[in-house]
C-alpha cells in the first residue's frame, strides 16, 4: 500500500511538471531573412500563424497614425482579389484573418484548418495580403475617415484623454509619445503614397517575425514560412528605437472635463522586455496593484475607503522602457483624497516591500493560473511571437514559473527602490467639470 501511494504521488508530480512545462520552440530564418518560431501541436487539425513586423506607431515619424492606417488596409485588396473577395475566400475555407497595430509592432494573424486544400488557399491568400496589398483609393479614404471619427469620439472619453496626455507627458519627444491612432492634422494630411511607402519600408522579410503553432511538421512549417515570404521584399530590419530618458521631475496635469468622475493616471517609464529586473517588478506589482481586489492599492482605495470601484497598477514592457502605470476613477470631490492615498501606498510599498505572506500568495496566484495562459494554440502563438519579436530566450515559457518562485522580498524591494521614483512621477487627472 505504501509503495502504491508513493507511485501515485510520483505520477501526480510528473503530471504537474508536464502541465507547467512550456512548449518546445524551434527557430530558424527564411532565405530572405524572416525569423521563424515554430511549435508542433498535433492535438487539433488546425494551425495558428502570427506575422509581426517592427512597424508600430513608433515608426510613424512625422505622420502619427500612418502605421495603424497601413495595417488596417492590408486586407482591402490584392492584385487579384478585392476586399469582399478576400473576406469570402478566408470564410469559404473556415480561416480567420486578423490585424492590429501597437506602438512597437504591427500584427497580422491567420487561423486555418490543416486540411490540405483549405490550408493552401488560406496561406496563398494570407501571403498576398502581407506582400502585395494594393491599398485601393476608396478603402484608403474610408479607413482614414473612420480613424478621424474615432478621434472625435475619444474627445468625449475622459479615459482616452487621460491616456493620451499621460503618454505625452512621460515620453515627450520619444516615438512612444505618439498615439497609435494619430492626430486629426496628421490624418487629414496623410496620402495613399505615404501608406504605400510605409508598407514598402517596413513590411519586409528582414523586419518580420513569424510564429507558427499547430498540427504541421517542421518540414511543413518551413514550407509555410517560405510561402509567406516568397513575394515579400527582403528589405532590412528597422533601426533601433532610441532609449527612453528617465523623468527629471514630477509633472502634474489637471484637465477639466464634464464627467461625474475624475480619471487619474500616475506613472513613469518602467521596464522593457528582457529587462534584468523584469521578474522582481512583475511579481512585485502583482502584490502592489496587479492582482485585482486583493492587491494593496485596491485594498486601500476600494475596500478600506470606498473611493473607487477599480484601482490598479501595471507595467507595460516594450522594446524600450514601457510605462509603469497606476490608475483609478473616483468621484470628482474625492480625487485629491484618492490621489494622496495612492501616493502613500506606493511610497510605503517602496520603503518596506511586500510581506513574506503577500509574496507567497502572489506566487501561488501567478503559477496556479499559468497553465490557463498557455492552454490554447492561439495563446501559445501570441507568446511565441512575443518571444521572437523581442529576442527573449526560447525557454522563456519553460522557465517562467521557476523564475517566479525564485523572487524574494528583498529582490522586489531592491528593484522598486531603484526603478520607481515617487518624487518624479507624471500625474494626469481628467474630470471635475460637473
N, C-alpha and C positions, 0 to 999 in steps of 0.2 A: 504493500500500500504506500509506504514511504517513497519507494522508487518511482511509483506511478505519479505521485504528487510532484516529485522533482521533475519528471519528464513533462508533465503538463505545464509547470512553471517555465521550463526551458522553451517549450513551444510558444507560450504566450509572449515571452521576451523576444523570441525571433520574429513573431508576427508584428510586435510593436516596432522593432527596429526596421522591418521592411516597410511598415506604414510611414515611418518618419524619413526613410531614405529617399533622396531625390532621384529623378530620372537621369539616366546616363546620356550626357550631351556629347555628340560628335561634331567636330568642327573642321571646315576646310574653306578654300577660296575657289571661286569660279575662275575660268581662264582670263576673264576681263576684270577681276579684282573684287567682286562682291563677296562679302563674308557670310558664310552659311553655317547655321547651327541646327542640328537635327536630333530629334528624339524618336526612336522607334516605339510606337504604341499600338499594338495589334488588337487591343480589346474591342474596338469598334471599326467597322469598314468605312472610316472617314479620315480626312486629312485637314489639318488647320495650318494655314500659312499666314505669316505676318512679314511684310516687307517694309522696313523702316528706313527713311532717308534722313540724313543730317540736314533737314530743310524746314525747320520750325520757324517760328516768328523771330527768333534771334538772328535769322538771316534776312529779315525784311529790309535792312538798311534804311534808306530814306523814304521807304514806301510801306508804312505799317499796314498790315492786313494782306500783303501780297502773298505770303506763304499760305495762309488759310484759304484765300481765294483760289490759288493754283490747285491746292489739294481738293477743293470742292468741285473742281471742273474736270478732274481726271476721267470720270465715267460719263461725261456728257457727249462723247463722240470719239470714234477712231476712224481711220481711213475707209473702213468697210461697214461700220455699224453706227447708227445714231443712238442717242441716249435711250430711247424706248426699246430699240432692238437689243442694246446691251443688257438692259434690265430683263427683257424677256428671255435672252439667251441664258443668263445666270439662273433665272427662275425655272426655265424649262428643264434644267438638269439638276435642280434642287440645290444649287450653290448659293452662297450668301457672300456678297461683297460689302466691304466697309472701308471708310476712310475718315481720318481726323487729323487735326494739326495742333501741336502743342508748342511750347517755347523752344524746346530742344529738337523736336523731331516732327516729321510728317509720317503718318502711319497709314498703311493700306493693309487690308486683310482679306482672306478668302477661306471659306469652309466649303468642302466638297465631299461627296461620296467618292470612294476609291474604285468603284466600278469603272472599267477602262474607258468606255465611250463617254460617260458623264464627266469623269475627271479630265480627260483630254480636252473636251470642249470648254470646261471651266478654266483650265490652265491657259489655253490658247487665248481666250477672251481676256483673262486677267493680265497676261503678258502684253497684250495690245493696249490695254488701259494704262499700264505702267509706262510703256516705252513710246507709244505713238498716239497720245491723245491729240485731238485736233482743236480743242478749245473753241467751239463754234461761237460766233459773234452774239447770237441771240442768247445762248446759255451764259456767256460772259456778262451780258447786260442784266440778265435775270438774277444771277447769283450775286452780282455786285449790289443790285438793288435790295436783295434780301438781307445782305450784310448791313447795308445802311439803315434799313428798317429795324434790324436788331439793335443797332447802336442807339436809335431813337428810344426803343423800349428800355434800354439799360439806363437811360436818363431818369426813368421813373423808379428805378430799383436802388434803394439805399445800399444794399449789399454789393451790387455791381459798382456803384460809385465809390464805395469804400475800398473795394479790391483794386480798382484802377489807381486810386490815389496812394494806396499802400505800396504797390509795386513801384510806382514812380518815385515815391519818397525813399524807398530802400535802395533802388538801383540807379537813380539819376540818369546819367548818360550811357550806362551799360545797356547792351542789347536786351537784357531781360526786363527792362523797364517797359518796353513796348507791349501794348495789349495785343493779344493774338488776333482779335477781330478788327484791329486797325482803328483809324480815326475817320471822321467824315471827310476831312480835307484830303487825306490820302486816297480814300476810296473813290472820291469824286475825280481825282486826277489820274488814277491808275489806268493803264491801257492794256489792251489784249496782247500787244507786242511785249510788254513787260512780263506778263504771265508766261508767255512762250519762252522768253529768255530765262526766267527763273527756273522753269522746268528743264531747260537745256543745261543750265549750270549745275543744278543740284540733284535732279532725278537721274543720276548716273550710277553705273555699276560700282565704281570705287567708293561711292558715297552711300552705298546701300548695305543694310544688314538683313539677312533672310533667315527667318525661323520656320522650320518645318517639323510638325509633330503629327504622327498618325500611323496608319496601317500601310506603310510602304517600306521597302527595303532601303539600305544605304545606296545601292545602285540606282534604284528608282528616284531617291531623293536627289542624287547627283544630277540625274537627267532633268528633274523638275527645276532645280536651280539653274541649270544651263538653259532650259527652255525659257524661263522667266527673264533671263538677262541677255538672251541671244540678240535682241534688237535694241537693247539699251546702249547708249553711248558709253564708252569706257570712262571718260571724264576723269575727275580727280576727287579725292576726299576733301571736304570743306575745311577751310582754315580753322585753326583753333580759336575758340571763343576767349576773349580776354578774361583774366581773373576778376573776381568781384572784390571791390575795395571795401574794407570794413567801415562802418559808420564812425564818424569822428565825434558826434554829439547827438543828443536827443533831439527829436523833431516831432512836435505835436500839431496836428491839423484838425480843426473843428469845422465841418461843412454842414451848413444849415440845409435841412431837407424836411418837407412836410410829411412826417411819418409819426406814428404812435410810439415807435421805439427808436432808440439810438443804436446803431450798429457800431461796434468797437472792434478794431483790429490793432494788435500791438505786436511788434516783432523786429527782426533784423536779419541780415544774411546768416544762414545756418550752416548747412553742410552740403557736400557734393556726393555723388555716387562713388563708392570705393573709398570714402573718407576713412582715415585711420580711427576716428572716434565714432564711426557710424553706429556700432552696436551699443556702446555705452549711452549715446544720445538717444537712440531708438528705444531701448528698454527704459531709460530714464524718463523719456517723455511719455511712455505708456502709463507711468505712475503719475506724472505731473498733470497731464491733460488729454492723453490719448486713449484712455480706456473707458470712455463714457461716464456713466453716473458714479462709478467707483473711483474716478481719478480725483486728485486733490483739488484741482480748480473747480470741477463740478461740485464736489462736496462742499467747499467753502461758499461758493457763489449761489448754487442752486439749492442744495439740501439744507445748509445752515441758515442762509439769509433769504432764500426765495427770490433772488434778484433776476434770475434768467432761467428760461426753460433749457437752454443749451449753453454750456461754457466749455471751452476745449483748447487744446494746443496741438500742434503737429509740425514736423519737419517735412519739407518737400525737396528732397535731394535731387539735384540736376547735374549736368556736366560740370558746371562750376557751382559755387555755393547757392543753393536754392533757399527760399525763406524759411525761417522759424517763425511760426505764426501762433498767436493766442487770440481768441475771439469770443464774442458773446453779443447778444442783443438784449437790451433791457429797457424799461420804461424811461422816457426822457428825463424825468425828475430824479431817477436813481442812477444815472450814467456815471456821475463823478464818484459816487459811493462804490459802484461796481468796479470802476477802474482802479480805485485805491486798493480794494481787496485783491484784485488781480495782481497788482504790483507787489503787495505784501506777500502773497502766496508764492510768487516767483522768487522773491528775494529770500524768503525763508527756506525754500527748496534748494536754492543755490548754496546757501550758507551751510545747511545741515545735511542735505541729501536725503534720500529715502531711508526708511527704516528697513531692517532686515526682513521683517514680516511683509512689508509692501513689496519688496523685491521678489520674494519667493512667490507671492500671489501673482505678480506680474509675469514671472517666468512660466508659471503654470498656465496662465491665461494665454500667453503667446504660443507656447509649444503645444498646448492642448488643442488650439484651433488651427495649428499649422497644416494638418492633413486636409482640412477643408479648403485651404488656399491653393492646393495643387491637386484637387480631386476631379479635374476635367481637362481634356486636351486643350480647350480654349485657354484656361488659366495657365497651364504649363507653357503654352505658346507665348503668352504675354510675358511670363518670367524669362523664358529663353531668349526672346527678342531683347528684353532689357539687359540681360547678361551680355549678349553680343554687342549691343549698341554702346554700352558703357565700358566694355572691356573688363568685365568682372570675371573672377575665376570660374572655370567650368564646374567646379564642385560647390558653387555657391549654395545651391539648394540642398546638397548633401550635408553641408556643414552648418547650415543656418541654426538649427536647434542647439547644437553643441556650443556654438558661439554665444547664443542667448544664455545658456546655462553657465557659461564662464564669466559673465558680467558680475561685478561686485559692487557693493555700496560705495566703496572708495573710488572705483573707476567712474561711476556715474557722477559723484560729487566733483571729482577732478575735472572731468570733461565739461560739465556745466559751468564750473568756475572759470575755466579757460576760454570757453566758447560763447557763453551768453553774458551780455553786459547790460544790467538793468538801468544804468545811467546813460546808455546810448541807444535807447530803443526808439523806433518810429511808432507813433500813436496816431491813428486816424479814427475820428468819431463823426458819424454821419447821422443826422436826425435833429431832434429838438425844435422842429418847426411847427409843432401843434401843442 
